[in-house]
Amino acid sequence: MDKIQIYSIVGSLLFLFFILSLIKKRKLKEEYSILWLFVVSILLMFSVFRPILEIFADLVGIYYAPTALLLFLIIGVVAILIHYSVIISKLSEQNKVLIQEIALLKHKLSEQKK
C-alpha cells in the first residue's frame, strides 16, 4: 500500500466522519447529505480499491491514478454546488410568492379596517 493510498483512505474516512457529525448535530439535513455521502463513498471506494481507480484513470486518460481522485472530487463538488443552486432558486421563488401573498393579505386587512 502506497503512502498516497493511505492518505486518501484516511482523508476519505475523516471526510465521512465530518459529514456524519454534521448530520448528528443537525447542522446538515439528511435530505441534503445524501449527495455528500455518495461522493465520500465513491472517494473511499477508489481509495481502498486502487485497481478500480487505475481503470478509471486509464479511461479518462490520466497518467497518475491518484490524480483521478482529485478529478472525481472536483466533479462531485460541482454536482453538489449545482444541486444547492437548484434548491436555492426554488426557495427564492417560494419566498417571492410568499411575500406577494402576505402583501395581498395586508392589503385586504387594511381595506376591511376602513
BAKETI-801026 format. One record per residue (C-alpha): residue number from 1; residue in three letters; chain; x, y, z. Coordinates in nm, 3 decimals, always signed. Each point is the difference from the previous one (the first is absolute). Example, Ala and Ser with C-alpha at 12.3 -4.5 7.8 and 13.67 -1.06 7.14 Angstrom:
# BAKETI-801026
<node><n>1</n><res>ALA</res><chain>A</chain><px>+1.230</px><py>-0.450</py><pz>+0.780</pz></node>
<node><n>2</n><res>SER</res><chain>A</chain><px>+0.137</px><py>+0.344</py><pz>-0.066</pz></node>
***
This chain:
# BAKETI-801026
<node><n>1</n><res>MET</res><chain>A</chain><px>+0.000</px><py>+0.000</py><pz>+0.000</pz></node>
<node><n>2</n><res>ASP</res><chain>A</chain><px>+0.146</px><py>+0.336</py><pz>-0.107</pz></node>
<node><n>3</n><res>LYS</res><chain>A</chain><px>+0.016</px><py>+0.308</py><pz>+0.219</pz></node>
<node><n>4</n><res>ILE</res><chain>A</chain><px>-0.240</px><py>+0.183</py><pz>-0.231</pz></node>
<node><n>5</n><res>GLN</res><chain>A</chain><px>-0.253</px><py>-0.282</py><pz>+0.033</pz></node>
<node><n>6</n><res>ILE</res><chain>A</chain><px>+0.024</px><py>+0.014</py><pz>+0.380</pz></node>
<node><n>7</n><res>TYR</res><chain>A</chain><px>-0.043</px><py>+0.379</py><pz>-0.005</pz></node>
<node><n>8</n><res>SER</res><chain>A</chain><px>-0.301</px><py>-0.024</py><pz>-0.229</pz></node>
<node><n>9</n><res>ILE</res><chain>A</chain><px>-0.164</px><py>-0.269</py><pz>+0.216</pz></node>
<node><n>10</n><res>VAL</res><chain>A</chain><px>+0.059</px><py>+0.202</py><pz>+0.318</pz></node>
<node><n>11</n><res>GLY</res><chain>A</chain><px>-0.121</px><py>+0.319</py><pz>-0.170</pz></node>
<node><n>12</n><res>SER</res><chain>A</chain><px>-0.313</px><py>-0.171</py><pz>-0.131</pz></node>
<node><n>13</n><res>LEU</res><chain>A</chain><px>-0.078</px><py>-0.146</py><pz>+0.344</pz></node>
<node><n>14</n><res>LEU</res><chain>A</chain><px>+0.053</px><py>+0.337</py><pz>+0.168</pz></node>
<node><n>15</n><res>PHE</res><chain>A</chain><px>-0.229</px><py>+0.161</py><pz>-0.257</pz></node>
<node><n>16</n><res>LEU</res><chain>A</chain><px>-0.260</px><py>-0.272</py><pz>+0.063</pz></node>
<node><n>17</n><res>PHE</res><chain>A</chain><px>+0.014</px><py>+0.050</py><pz>+0.378</pz></node>
<node><n>18</n><res>PHE</res><chain>A</chain><px>-0.024</px><py>+0.378</py><pz>-0.050</pz></node>
<node><n>19</n><res>ILE</res><chain>A</chain><px>-0.316</px><py>-0.037</py><pz>-0.211</pz></node>
<node><n>20</n><res>LEU</res><chain>A</chain><px>-0.150</px><py>-0.246</py><pz>+0.249</pz></node>
<node><n>21</n><res>SER</res><chain>A</chain><px>+0.075</px><py>+0.233</py><pz>+0.292</pz></node>
<node><n>22</n><res>LEU</res><chain>A</chain><px>-0.170</px><py>+0.289</py><pz>-0.183</pz></node>
<node><n>23</n><res>ILE</res><chain>A</chain><px>-0.306</px><py>-0.220</py><pz>-0.050</pz></node>
<node><n>24</n><res>LYS</res><chain>A</chain><px>+0.005</px><py>-0.109</py><pz>+0.364</pz></node>
<node><n>25</n><res>LYS</res><chain>A</chain><px>+0.022</px><py>+0.362</py><pz>+0.122</pz></node>
<node><n>26</n><res>ARG</res><chain>A</chain><px>-0.289</px><py>+0.088</py><pz>-0.234</pz></node>
<node><n>27</n><res>LYS</res><chain>A</chain><px>+0.214</px><py>+0.254</py><pz>-0.185</pz></node>
<node><n>28</n><res>LEU</res><chain>A</chain><px>-0.051</px><py>-0.190</py><pz>-0.325</pz></node>
<node><n>29</n><res>LYS</res><chain>A</chain><px>-0.340</px><py>-0.144</py><pz>-0.083</pz></node>
<node><n>30</n><res>GLU</res><chain>A</chain><px>-0.021</px><py>-0.361</py><pz>-0.102</pz></node>
<node><n>31</n><res>GLU</res><chain>A</chain><px>-0.164</px><py>+0.084</py><pz>-0.331</pz></node>
<node><n>32</n><res>TYR</res><chain>A</chain><px>+0.297</px><py>+0.215</py><pz>-0.104</pz></node>
<node><n>33</n><res>SER</res><chain>A</chain><px>+0.262</px><py>-0.233</py><pz>+0.137</pz></node>
<node><n>34</n><res>ILE</res><chain>A</chain><px>-0.074</px><py>-0.283</py><pz>-0.242</pz></node>
<node><n>35</n><res>LEU</res><chain>A</chain><px>+0.206</px><py>+0.157</py><pz>-0.276</pz></node>
<node><n>36</n><res>TRP</res><chain>A</chain><px>+0.291</px><py>+0.064</py><pz>+0.241</pz></node>
<node><n>37</n><res>LEU</res><chain>A</chain><px>-0.012</px><py>-0.359</py><pz>+0.123</pz></node>
<node><n>38</n><res>PHE</res><chain>A</chain><px>-0.004</px><py>-0.125</py><pz>-0.359</pz></node>
<node><n>39</n><res>VAL</res><chain>A</chain><px>+0.311</px><py>+0.204</py><pz>-0.088</pz></node>
<node><n>40</n><res>VAL</res><chain>A</chain><px>+0.181</px><py>-0.116</py><pz>+0.315</pz></node>
<node><n>41</n><res>SER</res><chain>A</chain><px>-0.088</px><py>-0.364</py><pz>-0.064</pz></node>
<node><n>42</n><res>ILE</res><chain>A</chain><px>+0.131</px><py>+0.019</py><pz>-0.358</pz></node>
<node><n>43</n><res>LEU</res><chain>A</chain><px>+0.322</px><py>+0.166</py><pz>+0.124</pz></node>
<node><n>44</n><res>LEU</res><chain>A</chain><px>+0.040</px><py>-0.269</py><pz>+0.264</pz></node>
<node><n>45</n><res>MET</res><chain>A</chain><px>-0.065</px><py>-0.276</py><pz>-0.254</pz></node>
<node><n>46</n><res>PHE</res><chain>A</chain><px>+0.261</px><py>+0.143</py><pz>-0.239</pz></node>
<node><n>47</n><res>SER</res><chain>A</chain><px>+0.244</px><py>+0.042</py><pz>+0.290</pz></node>
<node><n>48</n><res>VAL</res><chain>A</chain><px>-0.034</px><py>-0.354</py><pz>+0.129</pz></node>
<node><n>49</n><res>PHE</res><chain>A</chain><px>-0.021</px><py>-0.181</py><pz>-0.333</pz></node>
<node><n>50</n><res>ARG</res><chain>A</chain><px>+0.291</px><py>+0.146</py><pz>-0.195</pz></node>
<node><n>51</n><res>PRO</res><chain>A</chain><px>-0.052</px><py>-0.217</py><pz>-0.313</pz></node>
<node><n>52</n><res>ILE</res><chain>A</chain><px>-0.345</px><py>+0.157</py><pz>-0.050</pz></node>
<node><n>53</n><res>LEU</res><chain>A</chain><px>+0.159</px><py>+0.344</py><pz>+0.027</pz></node>
<node><n>54</n><res>GLU</res><chain>A</chain><px>+0.266</px><py>-0.096</py><pz>-0.254</pz></node>
<node><n>55</n><res>ILE</res><chain>A</chain><px>-0.263</px><py>-0.129</py><pz>-0.245</pz></node>
<node><n>56</n><res>PHE</res><chain>A</chain><px>-0.195</px><py>+0.325</py><pz>+0.040</pz></node>
<node><n>57</n><res>ALA</res><chain>A</chain><px>+0.318</px><py>+0.205</py><pz>-0.049</pz></node>
<node><n>58</n><res>ASP</res><chain>A</chain><px>+0.085</px><py>-0.194</py><pz>-0.316</pz></node>
<node><n>59</n><res>LEU</res><chain>A</chain><px>-0.349</px><py>+0.055</py><pz>-0.139</pz></node>
<node><n>60</n><res>VAL</res><chain>A</chain><px>+0.025</px><py>+0.373</py><pz>+0.062</pz></node>
<node><n>61</n><res>GLY</res><chain>A</chain><px>+0.360</px><py>+0.019</py><pz>-0.120</pz></node>
<node><n>62</n><res>ILE</res><chain>A</chain><px>+0.167</px><py>+0.094</py><pz>+0.326</pz></node>
<node><n>63</n><res>TYR</res><chain>A</chain><px>+0.358</px><py>-0.121</py><pz>+0.033</pz></node>
<node><n>64</n><res>TYR</res><chain>A</chain><px>+0.030</px><py>+0.009</py><pz>+0.382</pz></node>
<node><n>65</n><res>ALA</res><chain>A</chain><px>-0.300</px><py>-0.187</py><pz>+0.143</pz></node>
<node><n>66</n><res>PRO</res><chain>A</chain><px>-0.032</px><py>+0.185</py><pz>+0.337</pz></node>
<node><n>67</n><res>THR</res><chain>A</chain><px>-0.055</px><py>+0.320</py><pz>-0.198</pz></node>
<node><n>68</n><res>ALA</res><chain>A</chain><px>-0.328</px><py>-0.157</py><pz>-0.110</pz></node>
<node><n>69</n><res>LEU</res><chain>A</chain><px>-0.115</px><py>+0.034</py><pz>+0.362</pz></node>
<node><n>70</n><res>LEU</res><chain>A</chain><px>+0.044</px><py>+0.374</py><pz>-0.029</pz></node>
<node><n>71</n><res>LEU</res><chain>A</chain><px>-0.194</px><py>+0.001</py><pz>-0.326</pz></node>
<node><n>72</n><res>PHE</res><chain>A</chain><px>-0.282</px><py>-0.196</py><pz>+0.157</pz></node>
<node><n>73</n><res>LEU</res><chain>A</chain><px>-0.002</px><py>+0.229</py><pz>+0.304</pz></node>
<node><n>74</n><res>ILE</res><chain>A</chain><px>-0.028</px><py>+0.307</py><pz>-0.223</pz></node>
<node><n>75</n><res>ILE</res><chain>A</chain><px>-0.283</px><py>-0.160</py><pz>-0.200</pz></node>
<node><n>76</n><res>GLY</res><chain>A</chain><px>-0.177</px><py>-0.095</py><pz>+0.323</pz></node>
<node><n>77</n><res>VAL</res><chain>A</chain><px>+0.029</px><py>+0.350</py><pz>+0.146</pz></node>
<node><n>78</n><res>VAL</res><chain>A</chain><px>-0.129</px><py>+0.154</py><pz>-0.324</pz></node>
<node><n>79</n><res>ALA</res><chain>A</chain><px>-0.298</px><py>-0.239</py><pz>+0.005</pz></node>
<node><n>80</n><res>ILE</res><chain>A</chain><px>-0.073</px><py>+0.096</py><pz>+0.360</pz></node>
<node><n>81</n><res>LEU</res><chain>A</chain><px>+0.026</px><py>+0.371</py><pz>-0.084</pz></node>
<node><n>82</n><res>ILE</res><chain>A</chain><px>-0.245</px><py>-0.043</py><pz>-0.287</pz></node>
<node><n>83</n><res>HIS</res><chain>A</chain><px>-0.235</px><py>-0.193</py><pz>+0.228</pz></node>
<node><n>84</n><res>TYR</res><chain>A</chain><px>+0.010</px><py>+0.277</py><pz>+0.261</pz></node>
<node><n>85</n><res>SER</res><chain>A</chain><px>-0.048</px><py>+0.266</py><pz>-0.268</pz></node>
<node><n>86</n><res>VAL</res><chain>A</chain><px>-0.319</px><py>-0.172</py><pz>-0.110</pz></node>
<node><n>87</n><res>ILE</res><chain>A</chain><px>-0.121</px><py>-0.015</py><pz>+0.361</pz></node>
<node><n>88</n><res>ILE</res><chain>A</chain><px>+0.083</px><py>+0.367</py><pz>+0.060</pz></node>
<node><n>89</n><res>SER</res><chain>A</chain><px>-0.178</px><py>+0.101</py><pz>-0.320</pz></node>
<node><n>90</n><res>LYS</res><chain>A</chain><px>-0.312</px><py>-0.190</py><pz>+0.104</pz></node>
<node><n>91</n><res>LEU</res><chain>A</chain><px>+0.008</px><py>+0.153</py><pz>+0.348</pz></node>
<node><n>92</n><res>SER</res><chain>A</chain><px>+0.045</px><py>+0.347</py><pz>-0.148</pz></node>
<node><n>93</n><res>GLU</res><chain>A</chain><px>-0.306</px><py>-0.047</py><pz>-0.218</pz></node>
<node><n>94</n><res>GLN</res><chain>A</chain><px>-0.200</px><py>-0.130</py><pz>+0.296</pz></node>
<node><n>95</n><res>ASN</res><chain>A</chain><px>+0.106</px><py>+0.305</py><pz>+0.206</pz></node>
<node><n>96</n><res>LYS</res><chain>A</chain><px>-0.113</px><py>+0.233</py><pz>-0.277</pz></node>
<node><n>97</n><res>VAL</res><chain>A</chain><px>-0.342</px><py>-0.167</py><pz>-0.017</pz></node>
<node><n>98</n><res>LEU</res><chain>A</chain><px>-0.028</px><py>+0.008</py><pz>+0.380</pz></node>
<node><n>99</n><res>ILE</res><chain>A</chain><px>+0.086</px><py>+0.372</py><pz>+0.014</pz></node>
<node><n>100</n><res>GLN</res><chain>A</chain><px>-0.261</px><py>+0.073</py><pz>-0.268</pz></node>
<node><n>101</n><res>GLU</res><chain>A</chain><px>-0.265</px><py>-0.196</py><pz>+0.191</pz></node>
<node><n>102</n><res>ILE</res><chain>A</chain><px>+0.084</px><py>+0.184</py><pz>+0.323</pz></node>
<node><n>103</n><res>ALA</res><chain>A</chain><px>-0.026</px><py>+0.334</py><pz>-0.181</pz></node>
<node><n>104</n><res>LEU</res><chain>A</chain><px>-0.343</px><py>-0.094</py><pz>-0.139</pz></node>
<node><n>105</n><res>LEU</res><chain>A</chain><px>-0.117</px><py>-0.112</py><pz>+0.345</pz></node>
<node><n>106</n><res>LYS</res><chain>A</chain><px>+0.121</px><py>+0.328</py><pz>+0.156</pz></node>
<node><n>107</n><res>HIS</res><chain>A</chain><px>-0.178</px><py>+0.194</py><pz>-0.272</pz></node>
<node><n>108</n><res>LYS</res><chain>A</chain><px>-0.328</px><py>-0.189</py><pz>+0.060</pz></node>
<node><n>109</n><res>LEU</res><chain>A</chain><px>+0.037</px><py>+0.048</py><pz>+0.377</pz></node>
<node><n>110</n><res>SER</res><chain>A</chain><px>+0.053</px><py>+0.375</py><pz>-0.037</pz></node>
<node><n>111</n><res>GLU</res><chain>A</chain><px>-0.305</px><py>+0.023</py><pz>-0.230</pz></node>
<node><n>112</n><res>GLN</res><chain>A</chain><px>-0.215</px><py>-0.186</py><pz>+0.253</pz></node>
<node><n>113</n><res>LYS</res><chain>A</chain><px>+0.108</px><py>+0.238</py><pz>+0.279</pz></node>
<node><n>114</n><res>LYS</res><chain>A</chain><px>-0.114</px><py>+0.297</py><pz>-0.208</pz></node>
***
